[in-house]
Amino acid sequence: MSVEKIYTKNNIVLTISYDGTNFCGWQKQQKYGVESARTVQGEIEKALTKIHKGSTDIFGSGRTDSGVHARAQIANFYSPYTRMQPENYVQALNSLLPSDVRIMKAKYVFDSFHARFFSQARTYRYFCECAPEITAWQTRYSWHIRRTPHLALLNDMASVLQGELDCTTFSASGDESKSKFRYIENAHFFFQDSVLVFEITANAFLYRMVRSILGTLLDLEKKMGTPADFFKVLTACNRSLAGPTAPPQGLFLWDVLADTGNR
C-alpha cells in the first residue's frame, strides 16, 4: 500500500503478548454501551483511558477468538500526549494491565497507519502435545492428542495450502467476511521434542480457519489420506466436509508483518 508517511508523534503502535485463556477474544464486546465480556482490547483501552484521562480506542491487526493466545499481536492508538515517548507506554500500561496481558514494544508510526489495514501477513502457530501424559500447564497452551502423527504425510497435505484459495470449507458459521478467498504464503508442520507445531502464514484468516484446517489435516492423516483427498475437501467449498475444529488453547498469533515505516 503506497501512502505518504507523515509523522506527528500521535499515532503509536504496540506489540502485545497475551494469555487468552480467560478472555473472550481480542475484540471488545459491548451491550447497551457497557462492556459485556472480558476482552484484550477492552483491558488495554481501560488502561489507556486512565493514562490519558479520557476515552482512547485501540485498533488491532485482527481478532483472536476466545481462548486463543498471542505472542506478538500489534495494535495502534492515537495519543493526546506528543511529549510522551512511545517506550514510556510500555511500563505505564504494564503497571495498569492484568498479568495476562503484556506490552512488549511501542513506537511511533505514520498518521494514517492502521494495524488492520497495513498488516500484510499474519502467522499463527498451533501446538499439539503428542506425549502419553502432559503437565497441567501444558494443557493450557496445547492440544493433547496422545499420538505421534506422520510428519511427512501432514506436510504433503499442507503443501496444498499455497496461493490464492477459496477457504469456504474452513470458515465457521458466523463468519461475516464478504470474500472467503485468502492468500496463503506457507503452511507446514515440524516437531519440537514431543510437540507437533503447525505454522501457517496468510494475508488474513477467516473465523476459526486455522483450527478448522488443523483439525481436518489431522483427521485425514489418521485415516491415511492423501494430498488429493485434502485438495478435494478444500475445493468443495463445503463446511460439512471439514474435519473437527481443533480446540482454541493450542493456537497462538505468532507474528504480524506490517508496514510501520522506518521509525
Order of alpha helices (4+ residues) and beta strands (2+ residues): beta-beta-beta-alpha-beta-beta-alpha-beta-beta-alpha-beta-alpha-beta-beta-beta-alpha-alpha-beta
